[in-house]
Amino acid sequence: MEKISAPSSDRIDVDERPASSTKIHDVTVVSEDAHGTAVADNGNIIDDGLQRGLKNRHLQMIAFGGVVGASIWYGTGSAIAYSGPVGALISFIIVGVDVFFVMQSLGEMSTLFPVQGAFIELAGRFIDPAVGFSLGWNYWYTWVTNIANDYNNISLILGFWATPVPSYGWILIFWALFQGTSLLGIVFYGEMEFWLAAWKLFTVLGGFLVAILVNTGAIGGEYIGFRYWRDPGVIANGINGFGKTFVLAAVYYAGTEMLAMTAAESKNPKRDLPSAIRQTFWRILIIFIGLVFFAGIIVPYNSPDLLTATSKTALSPWTIALVNAGWGGAGNLLNVVMITAQFSSVNSAIYVASRSLVALAHQGRAPRFFAKTTRNGIPVRAIVFSNTLGLIALLNVASSPAKVFGYLISISGAATFIAWAFIGITHLRLRRAWVLQGYSIDDLPYKALFYPYGTWFVVALNLFLVFISGYSVFIGGFAVVDFVEK
């Protein structure tokens, strides 16, 4: 077996200012430092075509901003509509534990090998190149569907207001906007994500407060308590409901693992990634469990205004609760919150999709055309191509935005389970190779908690969830469209 060693890209310090121009990895760079390392015009290192420009504070907020999107305000309503308030909580907690161990595996692998493509490249190295190929394309199209879902969400949100702009018009307008911002480089992306994610965190905490005030009667004057847990109840739709909510939870947690993808553009991944992984997971878990819990105590799961696949229009649980409390204009406030929240989630989806494609191209698993970047490390071709495919959101012209929402959730949810399962398998293989070659576990810069039990839990649970996510297609009659979708 080939000797394992950390890649040379781990060296990221720049001792001297650049002196000359060169061309490395098909990327025109401004200069080299004293060690012959390519350097961008802002002083950041260009490593294998990408710029290492992300600081610790950027990493702390990037995954949070990318994961907690605008659709969570609708999605919590879908979760309680599908499986009831307690059913939704159970699903989100189980998937949350799953993600915790996924992040432990990623923390160990990505700090040891902070390479372009992260677990995609490592799967090809430690399992088989064919697995790296399949996993890379699976992960790429997961994020392409997330891009499309974000654009679909925009049309769903703006559809609340009566405007002369049709749904496809909003999609095209925001597509052009995000296409522009995604081409401004990694440093701009990191700063934008930091501030937008901070605003998003503030609005979510505000949502918690509003739910408490509505539930206790401080808004509306009527105490609700756990009334809706008694009538209509805490569980809905049995195993079918759980299957749908598991997929929904996976889609919302998906993106937590994107921190591993930032390793190739982090200034100091060995120092910053472990801290970001620990803190980001707990933030996301508390946010999601909190949103699902509060949604379940302010509206009943059988409310006809909640978002399901049959909805022609839909409202957030917070909008429904505030309207019921006597504030008819609540939808306007929630729409503003959701639209501003959408900015970071779309940009994050474009970021991860494009970097996945660049990694595949560098490894020869996608056309080399997509590997080329600008002199400052911007993969323009991969960005434009990935974002353009996000226009499959235009399907909502022929179908309702709510139905398209359901299609895209199902596709990206199943793909997420596959990606998480192979992260676990890759981790098991990496550990085995590490020990077989005489290295000590104590030499690892980050050690996964509860190894190997947590890693085996990731593999087993996600393979199970791949099958349960499509269980509903075999219930109540067979439909070709639903079979292909799931």
N, C-alpha and C positions, 0 to 999 in steps of 0.2 A: 504493500500500500504506500502511496506517495506520502512523504513526510509532511505533516501538518505544520504550517507556520502562519503567523499573522501576515497579511498582505502589506507590501511596502507603502500602500496608501495611508497606513496609520500615522506616518510622519506628516504633521500638518503645521509645524512651526516654520516661520519665515524669519531668517536671521538677517538678511540683507535685502535691500531694494533691488528690483530687476535692472538688467542692463541691456538686454537684447530681445529681439523677436524670434519666434520659432513656430513650428507647426507640429503638434503632438496629437496622436489619436484622432486624426482627421478633424482637429479643432484648431483654428487659428487663435493663438493666445497672444497677449500683449508682450510678455517677457518671461524670462526665467530668473529664479533667485540663484544664490551662490551654490546651491545643491543641484541645480539643473531642473528644479521643479517649476512647472508652468504657473504663472501668476496673472490674475486678471488686473484690469486697470484700477480697481479699487483696493488692491493689495491682497485679496483673497486667493487661495490656491485653486487652480484648476486641476482636478483629479479625475483622470479618465473621462474628460470631456465636460464634467459638471463642476460648478463652483462651490467650494466649501464656505458658505457665507452665513449659515444659521447659527445663532447664539443660543445659550442655554434658555433664556427667557422666551425665545421663539419656540423652541421645542416644547416648553412647558405648556404652551397654548395651542400649538398647531393641531394636534390630534383632537383636543377638546373642541376647537372651532370647526374642524372638519366633520366630526361625528355628530355633534348636536346641531342639526339643521332645522330649517323652518318647519319641515314636515312633521317633526316630533310633536308639535302642537296639535296637528290632526291625528298623527299616528297613535298617540295615547288614547284618543277616542276610538280608533279602530281596534286597538288591543282590548279595551274593556267591552266593546261591542261583540268581538269574536269569542272571548272566553270569560267575560265577567271581571269584576275588579280584583278578586283574589286569584282567579285563574291567570290574569295578566301579570299580577305580581309574581306568582310562582314562575311563570315563563321567563320573565325578565331577570329574576334572581338566579335561576339555573343557568341561563345564558351568560349572566354576569360572572358566575363562578368559572364557567368555561373560558371566558375571555381573560380572567385573572391568570389562569394557567397558561393560556396562549401567550400572554405578555411575559410571563416568567421565562418561557422557552425563548421568545424573541430577545429578551434582555440578555440572556446568556450568549446567544448566537451572534447578535448584532454588535455587542461590545467586543467580542473576540474577533469578528470579521465584519468591520463596518464598510462593506463593499457595495458597489452599485447593484441594485436589484435585490439586495438583502436576502430574504429567505427563498426567493425565486432562484437566484444564482446558487445558493447553498444547497437547495434541493437537487439541482443538476449535478453538483459536485459530490454530495454525500449519499444520494440514492441512485440516481441514474440521469443522464442527460435528457432522456425522453420525458422523465418526470418534470425536470426543469422546464422543458418546452411546454408541456401540457399545463403545468401549474401557472407558468407565466402568462399564457394566453387566457387561462381561466380567470386569473386575477385582473388582467387588463380589461376583459369584457365586463367583469364585475363593476369596475369603476366607470366604464363607458355607460352602463345601464344606470349607475348612480348619477352621472351627469344628466342623462335623459330624464331621470326621475326628478332631479332638481328643477329642470326647466318645466317639466309638467307641473310641479308644485307651484311654480311661479304663476302659471296660467290659472291654476286652481285658486290661489290666494287672490290674485287680481280679479278673478271672476266674481268675487264678492261685490265689487263695485261695478255699477252699470257704466261701461265706457264704450265708445265707438270702436275700440281696438279689439279685434277678435283674439281668441286664445293663441292662434298661431302667430299673430302679430307680436304679442308679448314674448313668445319664445324666441322669435328672430331678433327682437330688440335686445333682449338680455344676452342672447348668444353673442351678438356683436360686442356688447360691453365686456363680457367676461373673456372673450377672445383677446381683446386689447389688454386687459389687466394681467392676463396670464403670460404675456410676452415681455413683461417689464423686468423680469429677472428674479433670482432667488432672494436677494436682499429685500427688494420691495415686497415680495410675497410674504417673507417672514414678518416684516413690520406690519403689513396690512392684516395678517392673520392674528398677530398679537393683540392689536387694538380692537378688531372686530370680535374676537373671541372674548375679550374682556367685557365688551358691551353685551355680548350674548349671555355671559355668566350673570351679569347684573339683571337682565330681563328675566332669566329663569328664576333667580331668587325672588324677583318681584312677583312672578307667577305663583310661587309658593305662598307668599304673603297674601295675595289676592284670594287664593283658594281657602286659606285659613279664615280670612275675614268673611267670605261668602258662607262658608260652612258653619261658622259660629253665629251668623246673623248680624255681624257688624256692618255688612253690606246686604241690604235687602230686608233686614229685620226679622228673618225667620231662621231659627236654629235647625240645621239639617242633621249634624252628627253622622251616624252610620245608618241612617234611614234606608239608603239605597242598597245597602248590603243585606238588609232584611227583605226588601221588596224593590226590585224583582229578584234579588239574590246575589250570590257571590261567584257562582260558576255558570257559564253559558256554553252550550253547543258541544259539550263533552270532548272526546279525543279530537274531533275535527276542529273545534275551536282552539285547542291547545296547539295543534299542528300549525294553524295559521299564525297564532301569536308567537310561537317559537321562531318562525321565519321572520316575522315583523321585528322581533327583538334582535335577531341576528343582523338584520339590515341596519338597525339603529346603532348597534354596538360596532358594526363593521366600520373600519377606519381607525379604531384604536391601534390596530397593528401597523398603521401607516407610519408610526414613529420609526419603525425599522427602515422604511424607505428613505427617511431623512438622514440616515447615518452617512450616506455618501455625500451629503451636502452640509454636514455639520462641521463646525470648526474644530470641535474636540469631542468626538463621539464616545470615547471611552470614559470621559468624565461626565458628560451631560446626559447621555442616553439613560443610564440607570436611574438617575434622579427623575427624569421626565417620565419614564415608564411607571415608576412607583406612584408619583403624584397624579398623573393624568388618569390612571385607571380609577383611583378612588373618587376623583372629581366626577368622572363620567358615571360611575356606578351610583353615586348619591343623587346625581341629577336625574338619571333615568328612573330609578326606583321612586324618587320623590315625585316626579311628574306623573307616573302611573298611579301611585297611591292617591295623590290629590285629585286626579281626574276621576278616580273611582268613588270619591266621597262628595263630589259636587254635581255629578250627573248620573242618572240611571243608565245601565248598559243597554237598555232597549230604547233609548231616545232615538227617534227617527232622524234627527239632525246629525248624528255621528257619521263619520266617513266609513262606508263599506263599499264593496265592489258594485253594488246596485245603486249607489247614490248618484244622483245627477248634480246635486250641490251638497255641500257639507260645511259644518261649522266646527270650530275647536270646542272642546269641553269647557274651556274658560269663557268663550263667547256665549255658549248656551247658558252657563250658570249665571253670568252677569245679566244677560237678557231676562232670564227668569227672575232675577233679583230686582228688575225694574230699570236697568240701564240699557235702553234700546240701541244706543250707539256704541256698544262695547266692541262690536265687530271691527269698527274702524281702528280702534286702538290695537287690537290683536293683529290686524293686517299690517300695520306699521311695524310692529315688533317682528312679525314673521318675515316680511320683506327684507328688513335690515339683517336678520339672522341668515337669510339665504345667501348673502354675498360671500361669506367665508366658506360655506359648505360647497358651493359650486366651484370656487377657485381651488379648494382642496381636492375635489374629485378630479378636476382637470390635471392638477399637479401629479397625483398618484397614477392616474392612467397614463400620462405622458412619460413619467419616469419608468414605469413598468415596460412600456414599449421601447424606450431607449435601452434599458437593460437587456431585453430580448434581442435587440438589434446588435448590441455589442457582443453578445454571446453567439451570434450567428443563427439565432432562432427566429429572427424576423428580418425582413429586408434591411440591408446595411444603410439604405437610404435614410432610415429613421434614426440612425446613430449620430448623424452629423449635428453639431451644435454651433452656436455663434462663438466669437472669440471670448465672450464673457460667460460661456457655459449655459446658454439658453437653448434647449432642444426645440427649435421652432417647428420643425416638420412633425415631430411626434405630438406636440401640443395642438397644432392645427388639425391634424388628422383625427386625434381622439375627440377633440371638442366638436368637430363636424359630425362625427357619428352620434354625438349626443342629440342631434336633431331628430333621432327616431322618436323623440317626444312629440313630434308633429302627428304621430298616430292618433293623438286626441282629437284631431280634426274629424276623423272617421268614427271615433268612439268617444265616450265620455272621459274627462280627465280622471275621474274616480276609477274607472275600469282600467285605464292605462296604468294608474298608480298601482293597482293590484297586480297587473302583469309584471311590471318592472320590479316590484317587491319580491315576487316569487322567483324571478330569474336571478336577481342579485343575492337573494337569501340562500338559495341552494349553492351558488358558486362560493359564497362566503364560508359555508360549512366545509366544502371541499378544501378550500385554502387553509382553514384552521386545522383540519385533520392532518394535512401534509406538513404543516409547520411542526406539529407534534412528532410525526415520523422522522422528519429531518433532524430534529433535536435529539431523538433517540440514537440515530445513526452518528451524529457528530460526537456525542458523548462517548459512544463505543469506540470510534476512531481515535479520540483524544486519549483514552485510557490505554488502548492497545499499543499506541506508539510511545508509551512510557511517561506521559505527562501526568502531573498530579492535579486532582480536582481543585486543590488549593491555589493552583496557578491561574485559574480562571478569573478574569477581571470582574465577573458577575456570575453568581451561582443561583440557579433556579431553585425556588423553594419547593419542598416536598417532591423532589425528583427521586425516583421515576414515576411515582404514583400520579402526580398531577399531570405529567405528560401523557401517560397512558389514558387518563381520564379524558384529555383533550381528543385523543385519537378515537377512542370508543364512542364518546358522546356525539362527536360531529359526524361520524359515519352513520350513527343511528338517526341523527337529525336530518341527514340528507334524505333518508327514506321516509321519515314521518312527515317531512315538509310537503310531500306529494301525496299523502295518504288520502286526502279528500277527493282526489280525482276518481277513486274507485268506489265512492259512495254516492248513491242517488242517481245512478245512470252515468254512462260513459259519454264524454264529449271530447272530440279530437283536439279542439283548441286548448282546452284545459289540460289535456294530457301532454301536449307539446310544451305548454307554458311551464308546467310543474316538473 
